[in-house]
Structures are given as structure tokens and as C-alpha cells.
């Protein structure tokens, strides 16, 4: 990568991370080609539009496309830097699936040239970057590959995970520190030079395996801590206690910071990444495995509690508030709210309605259930039971007067003013779980 010229960049995968990354790099003055396997995604971006929701992303993409700095394609072209940002799901037994990553690397291999940098950003099990190295060594024997050759390598290979919060992705892509792990120290230095073009946070060089593990550890840490809060909520429910009050008081201790419980854990990171550690060391990870079980089990606890409430009101109309995996986004991946709502829809049919302000239509698992999508006003007017599954701001700001007479199951603790179970209050009932 020449110092007097900004590199041409190819970003493979234009999803929730790839597209914002491509746009940010283009804003820094690099010419960026984004690659995706979905023709509609490519067409949308080339019109200067976006296919995902993220704060300020639409304006940025429109601007860099108009300036000719960002374009999209179905095929990989030569570039100076290649960034892989494709999904890494897990299989039926929670084993990590890196096939998308390796397919992306295989698409890059034919166009590699001396001086190129290849960076994996996809969350991956430890050793995945080395698999890319080995793939390149097999596909391109004409190139000297780092970690394989004893000579100065022709290319650099590194791993740099994102650590961003949906709704703040553009800000955090530039402001957060980055752990950048190279196959060799030289690879790490080359990758650091690229990230310094657009990252204002610290760019910290390390080895690839440590960087891979760092991303998994960050999300496993959060998963374990959320599991404590979720388990505590189930205990509090059994003992007739308000878990939100208990947590609020406990967090007044100067060295205690309990997270907030919910109906489970979702998203493309926290609900997935801990399994990558478990798969690599199954006998050594009882805590991480147990935390995953607690958080998945909380989903079934919420379903059972909702069933109990609905059984006590056999003719009541029910509104499930929210499907996203967290507040104020349109991302439904691994969402516990989505699973809870879909399970209840299959059982209660047209008695159940869904309120999700960030969805234009219900996911396909609701097809044939009879459940309908309605807006919040209709839910407040027509439904007798409100199941709070996501803490969208729209839901949080519903005043007590509009909840009068409703039976409420608040899994997010957004309505602390709601009368609690057992209290003599004509305005309604708050059940905590």
C-alpha cells in the first residue's frame, strides 16, 4: 500500500457491518468496491440507497456513491485491501460454520497481487485467519504467503473484529479501539496502517489468534453477565420480588453492576459467539455453556409465564410489543422476542397481534398463524394484555393512563410505574419475570 495514494478497497459482504464499513472507508477518500451475493443488494447500493436500517447510513451511502467512491458488484475485482465481512453462523449442534468466510477468501484468491492486504472482520473461531492463509497458499503457489514463506511475504493477512452497537455503528466504527491481529507482526503493522486511515480510536497490533479470541471473549463476558441477571429475574419471580427494584438497590454497591434482564439474549454476536469458544474447548467451558443455557432458557420461561397470564384471561386480545433483538433497531437476528411472539402466535392465532415499529411486515414464521401486525395506538385501544418484549422508545413512553385496565407482562422493566402483581390497583397489573 503506497503512502502517497489511498488504497483501492474491496469489502466482501454488504450486511450490517460490511456496508457501514465500506461507506466509512469511502468517506475517508478510498475508492471502495463492495461485493455481495444478492443482486437486489448490489442494485440498491448502486442507486445510492440502503437495504438495512442504521442511523445516518442512508445519507452517507448516498453521498459516497454520488462521489463515485463506493460501488457494488456481484464479483470481486483487483484491489489493494480486501475486507471480509460475511456471516459466520453456527450449525444445529452449535458448531461454528466458517464456510462463508472461506468462500469469500476463495473469491479473492485469483485477483491477489504482491502488496495486497487481506483482513478478516467476521466474528470467527480461533484459527480461522490461519485457514485463510492456508487457502491462499494452496490457491496461489506463485505468491509468498506470510506464515508459510521464510522470505519477505508478498501479501499481508490479518484479523480485525468489529465491536459496534447497532444504532451507533458509524460512530463506533471510527471511535472505538481496534484489536488488529496479523499472521505475522509485519502483517499486523500493514493492517494497522490501513485502519488508521479512518479509525480515530487506538489501533492495537497483536497476533491473529489473540484478536480472534478477544472478540469471542468480549461477547461471552456479556452473555455470562446477562445470564446472571436473567437467572436472578426467574428467582425473583418465584419469590414474588420485583427484580428491577432488587437490581437497582444492589447496583448502589460501589463494586456491583448487574445488567438488566430480558426475555433472553439475541443478535448476531452475544447469542452466537460464546458457542465458538465452547466448540474449541468443550470440557473447559462449563460456565460459558451454562450461561448460554440460562439465556436460552429464559425464552421458555417467558413463554410459560405468558401462557399463564393468557390462560387467566381466556377471551382477552393480546399484543406482543416488539420483535427486534434490542431497542430501536430493525435487526431480528436470533431475537428472543421474535421466538416468544411466534410461539404464542401459533398457539393463540388471531387473538395475538404484533406491534413492531421497525418492521414493514411480519417475518414468515407468522404466516398462517392468524396473528396480525398492528400499530401501537390500536394495541392500546383494542388489546387487554400487553406483553413487553422489546424496550423500544415508542413503548417506553406510553403513559400509565393509556395502560389503564391492561394486564401487563413487562419483560424489560420499562414501566416502573405499573402497579405490581398482587397490588390493589384498578389501573392494571404488572407481572415481573
PLY file of the C-alpha trace (Angstrom):
ply
format ascii 1.0
element vertex 433
property float x
property float y
property float z
element edge 432
property int vertex1
property int vertex2
end_header
0.00 0.00 0.00
1.69 3.20 -1.14
1.81 6.05 1.35
1.18 8.72 -1.30
-2.02 7.13 -2.58
-5.03 5.91 -0.71
-5.68 2.25 -1.42
-8.44 0.78 -3.52
-10.54 -1.36 -1.18
-12.84 -4.32 -1.73
-15.35 -5.19 1.01
-16.84 -8.67 0.63
-20.24 -8.86 2.32
-22.54 -5.82 2.47
-24.63 -6.55 5.53
-24.94 -4.82 8.90
-21.14 -4.46 9.23
-19.88 -4.64 5.66
-21.96 -1.81 4.22
-21.24 0.71 7.02
-17.55 -0.23 6.86
-17.47 0.25 3.09
-19.18 3.63 3.43
-16.84 4.81 6.21
-13.75 3.79 4.23
-15.12 5.53 1.14
-15.75 8.68 3.18
-12.04 8.61 4.07
-11.26 9.01 0.37
-10.61 5.43 -0.68
-12.27 4.02 -3.75
-14.35 1.10 -2.47
-15.96 -1.78 -4.33
-18.49 -3.67 -2.23
-19.29 -7.26 -3.16
-22.40 -9.19 -2.25
-24.08 -12.38 -3.49
-27.56 -10.82 -3.53
-28.37 -8.92 -6.75
-31.01 -6.74 -5.09
-28.46 -5.56 -2.51
-26.00 -4.62 -5.25
-28.67 -2.77 -7.22
-29.91 -0.91 -4.14
-26.45 0.34 -3.17
-25.59 1.39 -6.71
-28.71 3.59 -6.62
-27.27 5.25 -3.52
-29.82 3.57 -1.27
-29.57 1.10 1.61
-31.20 -2.23 2.41
-30.67 -2.11 6.19
-31.59 0.44 8.84
-28.81 2.26 10.65
-28.62 5.81 11.93
-27.23 8.22 9.30
-26.17 5.38 6.97
-28.58 6.37 4.19
-27.14 9.84 3.80
-23.56 8.61 3.92
-24.09 5.90 1.31
-25.91 8.32 -0.97
-23.03 10.79 -0.69
-20.15 8.39 -1.35
-21.98 6.67 -4.22
-22.68 10.06 -5.79
-18.99 10.99 -5.48
-18.02 7.75 -7.22
-16.16 6.44 -4.18
-18.49 3.49 -3.47
-19.95 1.00 -5.90
-21.28 -2.54 -5.54
-20.83 -5.68 -7.59
-21.53 -9.40 -7.60
-17.90 -10.19 -8.38
-14.53 -9.45 -6.83
-12.15 -7.19 -8.73
-8.47 -6.43 -8.01
-7.85 -4.06 -5.11
-5.12 -3.12 -2.65
-7.02 -4.06 0.52
-9.66 -6.75 0.87
-12.00 -6.79 3.88
-14.11 -9.89 4.52
-17.33 -9.13 6.43
-19.59 -12.12 5.80
-21.73 -14.07 8.31
-20.36 -16.86 10.49
-23.42 -18.75 11.77
-23.43 -21.92 13.83
-24.88 -25.29 12.93
-27.53 -27.44 14.65
-25.06 -28.55 17.35
-23.70 -25.02 17.82
-20.58 -25.77 15.81
-19.25 -22.67 14.00
-19.72 -22.51 10.25
-16.86 -20.67 8.52
-17.87 -21.75 5.02
-18.96 -18.21 4.06
-15.59 -16.85 5.18
-13.65 -19.44 3.20
-15.85 -18.91 0.14
-15.13 -15.19 0.33
-11.40 -15.86 0.65
-11.56 -18.23 -2.32
-13.20 -15.48 -4.41
-10.36 -13.10 -3.51
-7.51 -15.53 -4.22
-7.47 -15.24 -8.04
-7.05 -11.44 -8.02
-4.40 -11.18 -5.29
-1.16 -9.47 -6.20
2.03 -8.58 -4.40
1.50 -5.82 -1.84
-2.16 -6.62 -1.11
-3.65 -6.78 2.38
-6.44 -9.19 3.31
-8.34 -8.53 6.55
-10.99 -10.76 8.08
-13.56 -8.86 10.15
-16.19 -11.61 10.51
-16.52 -12.97 14.03
-14.80 -16.33 13.76
-13.45 -19.20 15.86
-9.78 -19.07 16.76
-7.66 -20.27 13.85
-9.90 -19.03 11.02
-7.38 -16.45 9.81
-4.82 -19.23 9.58
-7.29 -21.21 7.47
-7.42 -18.26 5.08
-3.60 -18.24 5.00
-3.56 -21.95 4.14
-6.23 -21.48 1.47
-4.20 -18.74 -0.21
-1.07 -20.90 -0.04
-2.93 -23.70 -1.84
-4.72 -21.48 -4.37
-1.79 -19.15 -5.16
1.53 -21.06 -5.02
3.03 -18.23 -7.08
2.73 -15.86 -4.11
4.87 -15.89 -0.98
2.34 -16.25 1.85
3.04 -14.94 5.38
3.47 -17.67 7.97
4.40 -20.09 5.19
7.33 -18.50 3.39
10.72 -17.87 5.02
11.18 -14.87 2.74
9.53 -11.48 2.85
5.86 -12.29 2.02
4.08 -10.86 -0.99
0.82 -10.18 0.86
-0.38 -9.44 4.39
-3.18 -11.28 6.21
-4.79 -10.03 9.42
-7.86 -10.26 11.63
-9.68 -7.21 13.00
-13.12 -7.75 14.57
-15.72 -5.04 14.75
-17.11 -4.12 18.16
-20.08 -1.89 17.44
-23.54 -1.24 18.81
-26.47 -1.21 16.35
-27.81 2.31 16.15
-24.30 3.71 16.72
-22.36 1.76 14.10
-20.99 4.69 12.10
-19.78 6.43 15.24
-18.25 3.33 16.79
-16.53 2.13 13.62
-14.41 5.25 13.77
-14.18 5.99 17.50
-13.74 2.55 19.10
-10.33 1.00 19.67
-9.45 -1.85 17.30
-7.54 -5.07 18.04
-5.64 -5.92 14.85
-4.04 -9.34 14.73
-1.63 -10.32 11.99
-0.46 -13.70 10.81
2.94 -12.11 11.44
3.89 -8.82 13.16
4.57 -7.36 9.72
1.03 -8.25 8.65
-0.36 -6.54 11.75
1.61 -3.37 11.02
0.34 -3.26 7.44
-3.27 -3.67 8.60
-2.84 -1.02 11.31
-1.73 1.41 8.62
-4.98 0.79 6.74
-7.25 1.24 9.77
-5.54 4.47 10.75
-6.98 5.98 7.57
-10.43 6.09 9.15
-10.25 4.99 12.82
-9.74 7.64 15.49
-9.60 5.09 18.33
-6.39 3.24 19.14
-5.27 0.59 16.66
-3.53 -2.07 18.73
-1.39 -4.65 16.97
-1.39 -8.26 18.16
-1.39 -11.75 16.67
-4.35 -13.13 14.73
-5.34 -15.84 17.23
-5.39 -13.37 20.14
-7.53 -10.93 18.14
-9.95 -13.74 17.22
-10.25 -14.82 20.84
-10.63 -11.24 22.06
-13.85 -10.76 20.09
-15.31 -14.02 21.39
-14.33 -13.19 24.97
-15.96 -9.76 24.82
-19.32 -11.24 23.87
-19.07 -14.28 26.13
-18.38 -11.90 29.04
-21.59 -10.02 28.34
-23.53 -13.24 27.87
-22.42 -14.57 31.26
-23.35 -11.32 32.98
-26.76 -11.16 31.30
-27.32 -14.78 32.34
-26.86 -13.77 35.97
-29.49 -11.05 35.57
-31.87 -13.40 33.77
-31.46 -16.14 36.38
-31.99 -13.56 39.10
-35.22 -12.46 37.42
-36.56 -16.02 37.48
-35.66 -16.38 41.17
-37.29 -13.03 41.96
-40.41 -14.08 40.08
-40.67 -17.27 42.14
-40.19 -15.33 45.39
-42.66 -12.60 44.47
-40.00 -9.90 44.32
-39.56 -7.03 41.87
-36.27 -7.87 40.16
-35.89 -4.33 38.85
-36.05 -2.94 42.38
-33.57 -5.54 43.65
-31.08 -4.80 40.87
-31.43 -1.05 41.32
-30.64 -1.35 45.02
-27.84 -3.89 44.56
-26.16 -1.64 41.98
-25.77 1.06 44.62
-22.88 -1.05 45.92
-19.73 0.61 44.53
-18.39 -2.66 43.06
-21.64 -4.18 41.77
-23.04 -3.54 38.30
-25.75 -6.08 37.47
-27.06 -5.84 33.92
-30.74 -5.72 33.03
-32.70 -8.95 32.44
-34.94 -9.52 29.44
-36.73 -12.30 27.57
-33.39 -13.87 26.56
-30.39 -12.78 24.51
-30.36 -12.14 20.78
-28.38 -10.60 17.98
-25.60 -11.78 15.71
-22.88 -11.61 18.40
-23.78 -12.29 22.03
-26.17 -15.16 21.29
-23.70 -16.81 18.89
-20.07 -16.07 19.72
-19.84 -17.90 23.08
-20.54 -21.16 21.25
-17.35 -20.63 19.23
-15.35 -20.78 22.47
-17.30 -23.81 23.70
-16.71 -25.61 20.39
-12.96 -25.03 20.69
-12.71 -26.19 24.32
-15.89 -28.09 25.30
-14.50 -29.58 28.52
-13.05 -26.31 29.76
-16.09 -24.04 29.35
-18.84 -25.13 31.79
-19.58 -21.54 32.84
-19.92 -20.21 29.30
-22.07 -23.18 28.26
-24.28 -22.78 31.34
-24.76 -19.07 30.67
-25.93 -19.87 27.14
-28.38 -22.37 28.60
-29.69 -19.86 31.13
-30.28 -17.19 28.49
-31.93 -19.60 26.07
-33.97 -21.00 28.96
-35.24 -17.53 29.82
-37.08 -17.51 26.49
-39.05 -20.59 27.51
-39.70 -19.10 30.96
-41.23 -16.04 29.32
-43.40 -18.19 27.05
-44.63 -20.21 30.03
-45.36 -17.06 32.04
-47.24 -15.52 29.11
-49.26 -18.73 28.76
-50.17 -18.49 32.44
-51.34 -14.91 32.08
-53.33 -15.60 28.91
-54.97 -18.67 30.48
-56.33 -16.42 33.23
-57.96 -14.22 30.58
-59.39 -16.71 28.06
-61.13 -14.16 25.82
-58.59 -11.33 26.02
-56.85 -9.89 22.98
-53.08 -9.90 23.31
-50.44 -7.50 21.97
-46.80 -8.57 21.78
-44.71 -5.40 21.80
-41.54 -5.83 19.76
-39.71 -8.41 17.66
-36.19 -6.95 17.35
-33.33 -8.32 19.43
-32.77 -4.92 21.07
-34.33 -1.49 21.25
-34.74 0.93 18.35
-33.30 -1.20 15.53
-34.71 -3.36 12.73
-32.41 -6.33 13.39
-34.31 -9.52 14.26
-31.41 -12.00 14.14
-31.52 -14.56 16.99
-34.15 -12.38 18.65
-35.77 -13.90 21.76
-38.75 -11.56 21.32
-39.33 -12.96 17.84
-39.27 -16.54 19.13
-41.62 -15.75 22.01
-44.09 -13.95 19.76
-44.02 -16.63 17.04
-44.58 -19.40 19.59
-47.56 -17.58 21.07
-48.92 -16.77 17.60
-49.01 -20.45 16.68
-50.98 -21.16 19.85
-53.34 -18.18 20.08
-53.74 -17.20 16.41
-55.80 -14.13 15.71
-56.10 -13.31 19.41
-52.48 -12.20 19.24
-51.33 -9.03 17.48
-47.76 -7.83 16.93
-46.52 -4.26 17.33
-43.11 -3.72 15.74
-42.43 -0.18 14.50
-39.21 -1.27 12.78
-40.83 -3.91 10.54
-42.95 -3.29 7.46
-44.26 -6.86 7.57
-44.11 -9.84 9.91
-41.41 -12.49 9.44
-42.53 -15.57 7.57
-42.89 -17.76 10.68
-46.07 -15.80 11.39
-47.62 -16.83 8.06
-50.77 -18.88 8.60
-50.99 -18.18 12.32
-53.72 -15.55 12.04
-51.62 -13.06 14.01
-51.65 -9.56 12.52
-49.29 -6.61 12.70
-50.95 -3.53 14.18
-49.71 -0.16 15.35
-49.23 0.84 18.97
-52.35 3.01 19.13
-54.56 0.12 18.03
-52.91 -2.17 20.56
-53.58 0.27 23.38
-57.18 0.71 22.26
-58.10 -2.89 21.46
-55.86 -5.28 23.43
-56.36 -6.37 27.03
-52.93 -7.95 27.61
-49.66 -6.22 26.77
-46.50 -8.36 26.55
-43.45 -6.08 26.53
-40.69 -7.98 24.71
-38.53 -5.10 23.41
-37.79 -1.76 25.06
-38.29 0.46 22.01
-38.53 4.14 22.95
-42.03 4.21 21.47
-43.17 1.67 24.05
-41.20 3.17 26.92
-43.01 6.49 26.58
-46.57 5.11 26.84
-48.07 6.86 29.91
-49.78 4.95 32.69
-53.16 6.44 31.74
-53.03 4.63 28.36
-52.26 1.35 30.13
-55.23 1.67 32.46
-57.12 -1.59 32.85
-54.49 -3.62 30.98
-52.78 -6.76 32.19
-49.08 -6.17 31.60
-46.18 -8.61 31.43
-43.14 -6.35 31.25
-40.02 -8.43 30.50
-37.89 -5.30 30.04
-38.80 -3.23 33.08
-39.75 -0.18 31.02
-42.85 0.72 33.08
-41.76 1.03 36.72
-44.95 2.96 37.50
-47.17 -0.01 36.53
-48.92 -1.49 39.59
-47.30 -4.74 40.57
-48.82 -8.20 40.85
-50.92 -8.50 43.97
-51.39 -4.78 44.49
-54.93 -3.49 44.68
-54.82 -1.15 41.73
-57.65 -0.66 39.27
-55.30 0.74 36.64
-53.88 -2.67 35.80
-51.40 -5.34 36.76
-47.67 -5.56 36.38
-46.16 -9.05 36.33
-42.39 -9.19 36.53
-40.30 -12.01 35.04
0 1
1 2
2 3
3 4
4 5
5 6
6 7
7 8
8 9
9 10
10 11
11 12
12 13
13 14
14 15
15 16
16 17
17 18
18 19
19 20
20 21
21 22
22 23
23 24
24 25
25 26
26 27
27 28
28 29
29 30
30 31
31 32
32 33
33 34
34 35
35 36
36 37
37 38
38 39
39 40
40 41
41 42
42 43
43 44
44 45
45 46
46 47
47 48
48 49
49 50
50 51
51 52
52 53
53 54
54 55
55 56
56 57
57 58
58 59
59 60
60 61
61 62
62 63
63 64
64 65
65 66
66 67
67 68
68 69
69 70
70 71
71 72
72 73
73 74
74 75
75 76
76 77
77 78
78 79
79 80
80 81
81 82
82 83
83 84
84 85
85 86
86 87
87 88
88 89
89 90
90 91
91 92
92 93
93 94
94 95
95 96
96 97
97 98
98 99
99 100
100 101
101 102
102 103
103 104
104 105
105 106
106 107
107 108
108 109
109 110
110 111
111 112
112 113
113 114
114 115
115 116
116 117
117 118
118 119
119 120
120 121
121 122
122 123
123 124
124 125
125 126
126 127
127 128
128 129
129 130
130 131
131 132
132 133
133 134
134 135
135 136
136 137
137 138
138 139
139 140
140 141
141 142
142 143
143 144
144 145
145 146
146 147
147 148
148 149
149 150
150 151
151 152
152 153
153 154
154 155
155 156
156 157
157 158
158 159
159 160
160 161
161 162
162 163
163 164
164 165
165 166
166 167
167 168
168 169
169 170
170 171
171 172
172 173
173 174
174 175
175 176
176 177
177 178
178 179
179 180
180 181
181 182
182 183
183 184
184 185
185 186
186 187
187 188
188 189
189 190
190 191
191 192
192 193
193 194
194 195
195 196
196 197
197 198
198 199
199 200
200 201
201 202
202 203
203 204
204 205
205 206
206 207
207 208
208 209
209 210
210 211
211 212
212 213
213 214
214 215
215 216
216 217
217 218
218 219
219 220
220 221
221 222
222 223
223 224
224 225
225 226
226 227
227 228
228 229
229 230
230 231
231 232
232 233
233 234
234 235
235 236
236 237
237 238
238 239
239 240
240 241
241 242
242 243
243 244
244 245
245 246
246 247
247 248
248 249
249 250
250 251
251 252
252 253
253 254
254 255
255 256
256 257
257 258
258 259
259 260
260 261
261 262
262 263
263 264
264 265
265 266
266 267
267 268
268 269
269 270
270 271
271 272
272 273
273 274
274 275
275 276
276 277
277 278
278 279
279 280
280 281
281 282
282 283
283 284
284 285
285 286
286 287
287 288
288 289
289 290
290 291
291 292
292 293
293 294
294 295
295 296
296 297
297 298
298 299
299 300
300 301
301 302
302 303
303 304
304 305
305 306
306 307
307 308
308 309
309 310
310 311
311 312
312 313
313 314
314 315
315 316
316 317
317 318
318 319
319 320
320 321
321 322
322 323
323 324
324 325
325 326
326 327
327 328
328 329
329 330
330 331
331 332
332 333
333 334
334 335
335 336
336 337
337 338
338 339
339 340
340 341
341 342
342 343
343 344
344 345
345 346
346 347
347 348
348 349
349 350
350 351
351 352
352 353
353 354
354 355
355 356
356 357
357 358
358 359
359 360
360 361
361 362
362 363
363 364
364 365
365 366
366 367
367 368
368 369
369 370
370 371
371 372
372 373
373 374
374 375
375 376
376 377
377 378
378 379
379 380
380 381
381 382
382 383
383 384
384 385
385 386
386 387
387 388
388 389
389 390
390 391
391 392
392 393
393 394
394 395
395 396
396 397
397 398
398 399
399 400
400 401
401 402
402 403
403 404
404 405
405 406
406 407
407 408
408 409
409 410
410 411
411 412
412 413
413 414
414 415
415 416
416 417
417 418
418 419
419 420
420 421
421 422
422 423
423 424
424 425
425 426
426 427
427 428
428 429
429 430
430 431
431 432
